[in-house]
């Protein structure tokens, strides 16, 4: 199992890591910021926003589910 950690700030970042081969991503700093600013509600808000960003990236790239996200969905320069 490959977990990506570090630099994940949005759902699009999570999408990129999954496309590049990660089985999952670890989200630290955004959750801490949400907890500091809004406690449980802040964490929920941050995670919901990231989830929506991931769904939007999936829609825009034609990925119907997490398994269909692959490296063909991102441009590596």
C-alpha positions in Angstrom: 0.0 0.0 0.0 1.3 3.4 -1.0 0.3 6.5 1.1 1.2 10.0 -0.1 1.9 12.5 2.6 3.1 16.1 2.5 1.8 19.0 0.4 -1.8 17.8 0.1 -3.8 21.0 0.4 -6.8 20.3 -1.8 -8.9 17.6 -3.4 -7.1 18.3 -6.7 -3.8 17.5 -4.9 -5.3 14.2 -3.7 -6.5 13.5 -7.2 -2.9 14.0 -8.6 -1.4 11.7 -5.9 -3.9 8.9 -6.7 -3.3 9.4 -10.4 0.4 9.0 -9.8 0.0 5.7 -8.0 -0.9 6.4 -4.4 -3.5 4.1 -2.8 -4.4 6.9 -0.4 -3.4 10.3 0.8 -2.7 11.7 4.3 -4.0 15.1 5.1 -2.4 16.9 8.1 -2.0 20.7 7.9 -5.5 21.6 6.4 -7.2 19.5 9.1 -5.1 21.1 11.9 -5.9 24.6 10.5 -9.6 23.7 10.4 -9.5 22.4 14.0 -7.7 25.4 15.2 -10.1 27.8 13.6 -13.4 26.0 14.0 -12.9 22.8 16.1 -15.0 19.9 14.9 -17.1 22.1 12.6 -13.9 23.5 11.0 -12.5 20.0 10.4 -15.7 18.9 8.8 -15.8 22.0 6.6 -12.2 21.4 5.4 -12.7 17.7 4.6 -16.1 18.4 2.9 -14.4 21.1 0.7 -11.6 18.7 -0.2 -14.1 16.0 -1.1 -16.0 18.3 -3.4 -12.7 19.4 -5.1 -11.8 15.7 -5.6 -15.3 15.0 -7.1 -15.0 18.0 -9.4 -11.6 16.9 -10.6 -13.0 13.4 -11.3 -15.9 14.9 -13.3 -13.6 17.1 -15.3 -11.3 14.2 -16.2 -14.0 11.6 -16.8 -13.1 9.4 -13.9 -16.2 7.6 -12.8 -14.7 6.2 -9.6 -11.4 6.2 -7.7 -10.2 3.1 -9.4 -10.4 4.8 -12.8 -8.0 7.6 -11.8 -4.7 6.9 -13.4 -1.6 8.7 -14.7 -3.3 9.4 -18.1 -5.6 11.9 -16.2 -2.7 14.2 -15.3 -0.1 16.0 -17.4 3.4 15.5 -16.0 5.9 18.2 -17.2 
